[in-house]
Amino acid sequence: MVKKFSFEDQRERSFEKLYKFAEKQDWRKGMQVWKDVVSYPEEPIKKVVPLKNEYCCPRPDVDLKKMKLLSPVLKNLPENVVPEHLRNDKGLSVVDDSSKQKEKSEELPSTAPTEAVASGPKFRVSCSRTGSNHKFGSPEAARQFGAGVNEMFMWPVDLTNFDLEILLCIDTEFVYVAVSLTREPLFKRNLTNFGRTNLRSTVCHNMVRLATPQLGEVVLDPMCGGATIPMEGSLTHRQAFHLGGDNYGQAVKRSRENINNLLKKGKSMAVDVAWWDATKLPLRNQCVDVVVSDLPFGKRSGSVADNRILYYRSLVELARVTKMKTGRAVLLTYDKRSMIKNIKRVHTLWKSGASRTVNIGGLPAVIYTLYRTSQLSLSDCNEDSKVSETCTDHDLV
């Protein structure tokens, strides 16, 4: 991982940096772990060839989408003006490059040096990119970095039947490289019925870890959607009981189907879901130990105006059902402004802890950690303030 990775203003300079970035990684340690996990029979790194300055030069900077819209203009241009690689779009005759290469190969003497044969695991590079300050796209970044890997290790490239998948993750300020240890992505490992706003299972797992459920505690998700958080919690923290619910009937139905699918596979889970309103939970006072939930972002579900009301009522209701002094909540949301305002409004019920920024589908969401105070409710706080005001007035008299 390289922090504060400087991206050049010119595309060609950025391509060159990504090409040479392959040479700066500790490949032997990562590939040894990959070999042990997938049981690859051979040694993946047999030799390392130093990279030259011959990175993969891109084609001329042409916007293909714009050129499709301007195709009538191309047809009316003279033949000598249209670039050679665009003459096929205009319907002009162009000499095939393969025939040229074949003629050149026939002219070369038979003593020409043969190219090195690719050997080792078949690989591909997948790029995930976040931010708008890049002069290139994700496929172009994957191509340049993959070219560097191919030149270094002479591994064959296969985008479909690959043995090794290398992940290139590019953010606004840093770049890091990872090696995939599983063929199927882990974010959908326990889901069979998906909704519009399903949270990745990997994110759910880490949110439950932040809450640190203990033996015998009750973990609540008042807006569970497809029950991803309760299922991940019940599979990894079996010592606790996990309860979820939602006000949307189809979401509760999907939750039950996802849970039943895991039960049919022989999974043992202490989990259940219900149909309820998160602002009016059918639970008694102080019966929940931990709250872990993915709140509506206001994008695909709900709106920012609805969040301002929903967040406040939910925090007050969660304070009622959560145990005082020991209760805690881990809440994820993208609507940071509404969340911060409502946390200040209920500061007598919830004490704000650490917050962590996480990338959710390209959106910079935040995970908030809250701790329950010793105040029973907001009404008690108002009564205490009235009593203090009465005492002050009596002292003045």
C-alpha positions in Angstrom: 0.0 0.0 0.0 1.3 3.4 -1.0 -0.2 6.5 0.7 -0.3 9.9 -1.0 0.1 8.3 -4.4 0.5 11.2 -6.8 -1.5 10.9 -10.0 -0.1 12.8 -13.0 -2.2 15.2 -15.0 -1.2 13.4 -18.2 -2.6 10.0 -18.9 0.6 8.6 -20.3 2.6 9.6 -17.2 -0.1 7.9 -15.0 0.1 4.8 -17.1 3.9 4.7 -16.7 3.6 5.0 -12.9 1.0 2.2 -12.7 3.2 0.0 -15.0 6.3 0.5 -12.7 4.1 0.1 -9.6 4.1 -3.6 -10.1 7.8 -3.7 -9.4 7.4 -2.1 -5.9 5.4 -4.9 -4.4 6.5 -7.7 -2.0 5.2 -10.5 -4.3 7.0 -13.5 -2.7 5.3 -13.2 0.6 1.8 -12.7 -0.9 2.2 -15.5 -3.5 3.4 -17.9 -0.8 0.2 -17.4 1.1 -1.8 -17.7 -2.1 -0.1 -21.0 -3.0 -0.7 -22.5 0.5 -4.4 -21.5 0.5 -5.3 -22.7 -3.1 -2.8 -25.6 -3.0 -1.1 -24.6 -6.3 1.2 -27.4 -7.3 4.1 -25.3 -8.6 6.2 -22.4 -7.4 4.4 -19.4 -8.8 7.5 -17.1 -9.0 10.3 -18.9 -10.8 12.2 -15.8 -12.0 11.8 -12.1 -11.9 12.6 -10.0 -15.0 13.4 -6.3 -14.3 11.0 -3.9 -16.0 12.1 -1.8 -18.9 10.7 1.7 -19.7 8.5 0.2 -22.4 5.1 0.5 -20.8 1.9 -0.3 -22.7 1.4 2.8 -24.9 -2.3 3.7 -25.3 -4.0 4.4 -28.6 -4.7 8.0 -29.5 -6.8 9.8 -27.0 -10.2 9.4 -28.7 -13.5 9.4 -26.9 -15.2 6.4 -28.5 -18.7 7.2 -27.2 -18.4 10.7 -28.7 -17.1 9.3 -32.0 -20.2 7.1 -32.3 -22.4 10.1 -32.1 -20.3 11.9 -34.7 -20.2 9.0 -37.1 -22.2 11.0 -39.8 -19.5 13.6 -39.7 -16.8 10.9 -40.4 -18.6 9.8 -43.5 -18.4 13.2 -45.0 -14.7 13.8 -44.2 -12.0 13.3 -47.0 -10.1 10.0 -46.9 -6.8 11.5 -46.2 -8.0 13.4 -43.1 -9.5 10.4 -41.3 -7.0 8.5 -39.1 -6.2 5.0 -40.1 -7.6 3.3 -37.1 -11.0 5.1 -37.7 -11.4 4.2 -41.4 -13.3 1.0 -40.6 -16.0 3.1 -38.9 -16.2 5.2 -42.1 -16.3 2.2 -44.3 -13.0 2.9 -46.0 -10.6 0.3 -47.1 -7.6 -0.2 -44.8 -4.8 -2.6 -45.0 -5.0 -5.4 -42.4 -2.3 -5.1 -39.7 -2.0 -8.9 -39.5 -1.1 -9.1 -43.2 1.6 -6.5 -42.7 3.1 -8.3 -39.8 3.0 -11.5 -41.7 4.9 -9.9 -44.6 7.4 -8.5 -42.2 7.9 -11.8 -40.5 8.6 -13.5 -43.9 11.3 -10.9 -44.6 13.1 -11.5 -41.3 15.9 -14.0 -41.3 15.4 -17.4 -39.7 18.0 -16.7 -37.0 15.7 -14.1 -35.2 15.5 -14.6 -31.5 12.4 -16.4 -30.2 10.2 -14.8 -27.5 10.1 -16.3 -24.0 7.3 -18.7 -23.4 4.8 -17.7 -20.7 4.6 -20.1 -17.8 3.1 -20.2 -14.3 -0.4 -19.4 -13.0 -2.9 -17.8 -15.4 -3.8 -14.5 -14.0 -5.9 -11.4 -14.5 -6.0 -7.9 -12.8 -9.2 -6.4 -11.6 -9.2 -2.7 -10.7 -11.6 -0.9 -8.3 -11.3 2.9 -8.4 -12.8 5.6 -6.2 -12.6 9.3 -6.9 -12.9 11.8 -9.8 -9.4 13.1 -9.9 -8.1 10.4 -12.3 -7.4 10.9 -16.0 -7.9 7.2 -16.7 -10.4 4.5 -16.3 -10.4 1.3 -14.3 -9.8 -1.1 -17.3 -6.9 1.1 -18.5 -5.3 1.0 -15.0 -5.7 -2.8 -14.8 -4.2 -3.1 -18.3 -1.1 -1.1 -17.4 -0.5 -2.8 -14.0 -1.2 -6.2 -15.6 1.4 -5.5 -18.3 4.0 -4.9 -15.6 3.2 -8.1 -13.8 3.3 -10.0 -17.1 6.7 -8.6 -18.0 8.1 -9.4 -14.5 7.0 -13.0 -14.1 6.0 -14.1 -17.6 2.6 -15.4 -16.3 0.0 -16.0 -19.0 -3.0 -13.7 -19.1 -6.5 -15.3 -19.0 -9.5 -13.1 -18.2 -11.9 -16.0 -17.9 -10.3 -19.2 -16.8 -7.7 -17.7 -14.5 -5.9 -19.3 -11.5 -4.9 -16.0 -9.8 -6.8 -12.8 -9.5 -4.9 -9.6 -8.5 -6.9 -6.7 -7.1 -5.7 -3.2 -7.8 -7.5 -0.7 -5.5 -7.2 2.9 -6.4 -8.5 5.7 -4.1 -8.1 9.5 -4.2 -4.9 9.4 -2.2 -3.6 5.9 -2.0 -3.1 2.7 -4.0 -2.8 -0.8 -2.8 -2.5 -4.3 -4.3 -4.2 -7.5 -3.0 -4.4 -11.1 -4.0 -7.8 -12.8 -4.1 -7.8 -16.1 -2.0 -11.3 -17.2 -3.0 -12.8 -17.7 -6.4 -16.2 -16.4 -5.4 -16.5 -13.0 -3.7 -17.1 -13.1 0.0 -19.6 -10.2 0.2 -22.5 -12.5 -1.0 -21.4 -15.7 0.7 -24.6 -16.2 2.8 -27.3 -14.5 0.7 -29.7 -16.1 -1.7 -32.3 -13.4 -1.9 -31.0 -9.9 -2.6 -32.7 -6.6 -2.2 -32.0 -3.1 -3.5 -29.7 -2.0 -0.7 -28.0 -5.2 0.5 -24.9 -4.5 2.5 -21.8 -6.6 1.9 -21.4 -9.5 4.2 -17.8 -8.5 4.8 -18.8 -5.0 6.0 -21.5 -6.6 8.3 -19.0 -8.9 9.8 -16.7 -6.1 10.7 -19.5 -4.0 12.1 -20.4 -6.8 14.5 -16.8 -7.2 15.5 -16.7 -3.5 16.4 -19.7 -4.1 18.8 -17.9 -7.0 20.5 -20.9 -9.1 21.6 -20.3 -11.0 24.8 -21.8 -14.3 26.2 -25.5 -14.1 26.5 -26.0 -10.6 25.1 -28.9 -9.6 22.8 -27.8 -8.0 19.5 -30.5 -6.0 17.7 -30.8 -4.7 14.1 -34.0 -2.6 14.0 -33.6 -2.1 10.2 -32.2 -5.4 9.0 -33.4 -5.5 5.4 -32.2 -8.9 4.1 -30.9 -9.8 7.6 -27.3 -9.7 6.5 -26.1 -8.3 9.8 -28.0 -10.7 12.1 -26.9 -13.7 10.0 -23.2 -12.7 10.0 -23.3 -12.0 13.7 -25.0 -15.4 14.5 -22.4 -17.2 12.4 -19.3 -15.5 14.0 -20.6 -14.7 17.5 -22.5 -17.8 18.5 -22.4 -16.8 22.2 -25.0 -14.1 21.6 -28.6 -14.0 20.4 -29.3 -11.9 17.3 -32.6 -10.3 16.5 -33.6 -8.3 13.4 -36.7 -6.6 12.0 -37.9 -4.3 9.3 -41.1 -2.3 8.5 -41.1 -3.6 4.9 -42.9 -6.9 4.5 -40.9 -8.1 1.5 -37.7 -7.5 3.3 -38.8 -9.6 6.2 -39.8 -12.4 3.8 -36.3 -12.2 2.1 -34.7 -12.4 5.6 -36.6 -15.5 6.5 -35.7 -17.2 3.2 -32.0 -16.3 3.7 -32.0 -17.7 7.2 -33.9 -20.9 6.1 -31.4 -21.4 3.3 -28.5 -21.5 5.8 -30.4 -23.7 8.2 -30.9 -26.2 5.4 -27.1 -26.3 4.9 -26.7 -27.4 8.5 -25.8 -24.0 10.0 -26.7 -23.5 13.7 -27.7 -19.9 14.3 -29.4 -18.2 17.3 -31.2 -15.6 15.1 -34.8 -14.5 14.4 -36.5 -11.7 12.5 -39.8 -9.8 12.9 -42.0 -7.3 11.2 -42.0 -4.0 13.1 -41.5 -0.2 13.1 -38.0 0.9 14.2 -39.5 3.9 16.0 -42.0 1.8 18.0 -40.3 -1.5 18.8 -42.4 -4.2 20.5 -39.7 -4.8 23.1 -39.6 -4.1 26.8 -37.3 -1.4 28.4 -33.6 -2.2 28.7 -33.6 -5.7 27.2 -31.0 -5.2 24.4 -27.3 -5.1 24.9 -25.9 -4.2 21.5 -27.4 -2.4 18.4 -25.8 -3.0 15.0 -27.6 -1.5 12.0 -27.3 -0.1 8.5 -29.4 3.0 8.5 -31.1 4.3 5.2 -28.7 6.4 3.2 -31.3 8.6 1.6 -30.2 7.5 -1.9 -32.0 4.4 -3.1 -34.1 4.2 0.0 -35.8 7.1 1.7 -34.6 10.7 1.5 -32.5 13.2 3.5 -35.7 14.9 4.8 -37.0 11.5 6.0 -33.7 10.7 7.7 -33.8 13.7 9.9 -37.0 12.5 11.5 -36.2 8.8 11.3 -32.8 9.1 12.9 -34.0 11.1 15.9 -37.0 8.8 16.6 -34.9 5.7 16.2 -32.2 6.9 18.5 -34.7 7.7 21.2 -36.5 4.4 20.8 -33.2 2.5 20.8 -32.2 4.3 24.0 -35.4 3.0 25.6 -34.8 -0.7 24.8 -31.0 -0.6 25.3 -29.4 -1.2 28.7 -28.1 1.9 30.4 -24.3 2.3 31.1 -23.4 -1.0 29.3 -25.4 -0.7 26.0 -23.6 0.3 22.8 -24.6 0.9 19.2 -22.7 0.6 15.9 -24.5 2.5 13.1 -23.6 2.9 9.5 -24.9 5.8 7.3 -24.0 8.0 4.4 -26.2 10.9 5.6 -23.5 12.3 8.0 -25.2 15.7 8.5 -28.5 14.2 9.7 -26.7 11.8 11.9 -24.4 14.4 13.6 -27.4 16.7 14.2 -29.5 14.0 15.9 -26.6 12.7 18.0 -26.3 16.2 19.4 -30.0 16.2 20.1 -29.9 13.0 22.1 -26.5 13.5 23.7 -28.0 12.9 27.2 -29.0 9.3 26.0 -26.0 8.4 23.8 -22.4 9.3 24.2 -20.5 9.5 20.9 -17.4 7.4 20.4 -15.1 6.8 17.5 -16.2 7.1 13.9 -14.7 5.3 10.9 -15.0 6.1 7.2 -15.8 3.2 4.9 -16.3 3.0 1.2 -19.8 1.6 0.4 -20.2 1.3 -3.4 -18.2 4.4 -4.0 -19.9 6.4 -1.3 -17.9 7.6 1.7 -20.1 6.3 4.5 -19.3 6.5 8.2 -19.6 3.9 11.0 -20.6 5.6 14.3 -20.0 4.0 17.7 -22.3 5.2 20.4 -22.5 4.3 24.1 -25.6 4.3 26.3 -25.5 6.8 29.2 -27.2 6.5 32.6 -30.1 8.7 31.6 -33.4 6.8 31.3 -35.2 9.0 28.7 -35.4 12.5 27.4 -38.5 13.2 29.6 -36.4 12.5 32.7 -33.8 15.0 31.4 -36.5 17.7 31.0 -37.8 17.0 34.4 -34.3 17.3 35.9 -33.8 20.6 34.2 -37.1 21.9 35.5 -36.3 20.9 39.0 -32.9 22.6 38.8 -34.6 25.8 37.6 -37.1 25.7 40.5 -34.3 25.2 43.0 -32.4 28.1 41.5 -35.5 30.4 41.7 -36.2 29.3 45.3 -32.6 30.1 46.3 -32.9 33.5 44.8 -36.0 34.3 46.8 
